[in-house]
Amino acid sequence: ERNLDVNIGHLVGYENLKKRLFDFFDAGIQYLSLYILSLENVKKRKSEELDYIYQIVIKAVDTVINESIVKKEKVRFNVIGKCDMLPLDVRKKIQELIDFTKDHNQNFINLCIMYDGHEEIVDAVKGIINDGVRSEDINHNLIKKYLWSKNFPPLDYIIRTGMTNGARISGFLLWDSSYAEFKFRKEFWPDYNKDMVIEDLIEYSKRSRRMGL
């Protein structure tokens, strides 16, 4: 939208993310799930762009580990997706982040990297089959235990930016979003500011969630 190089766009988006995370925490939101990189993105993007994204991930982890507010707010990071497809140095850095925050228990960030909602459900089905679970024992709660997101509650609210043409969630946490409320914004992520965070949360607070009814 600003006619910037795509790599600059990724960097600006990352810089904005650092600011917005704590806007949500300050508003009392304890759990955040972020769509960082989808499997579909990996298939479509050039290797040079992916390498740049991976370097941003590495830089982000180093920043988090050295950020005192992460310790102060007791932020715990979890990563879901097919991370075995990531370059080794990126996988090691992500594991470093998980280990560094594993004892934090106040705020939680779920990073979806190399993620695809259909693949998550397929993997859950495979796990259930491999464990020999009887069909009569399979229910919603059991399936949740086999999902990559098993340690996170279902989504309440999904905010999608950059929706200038239609509205879609691109396979984001399909199982966990069944009763979520949605907010689609035309503004792109680098332009998403604190006022928008507050505006969106106020709008959510005024909605009447029907939970499938």
Secondary structure, 3 states (H helix, E strand, C coil): CCCCCHHHHHHHHHHHHHHHHHHHHHCCCCEEEEEEEEHHHHHHCCHHHHHHHHHHHHHHHHHHHCCHHHHHCCEEEEEECCHHHCCHHHHHHHHHHHHHHCCCCCEEEEEEEEECHHHHHHHHHHHHHHCCCCHHHCCHHHHHHHCCCCCCCCCCEEEECCCCCCCCCCCCCCCCCCCCEEEECCCCHHHCCHHHHHHHHHHHHHCCCCCCC
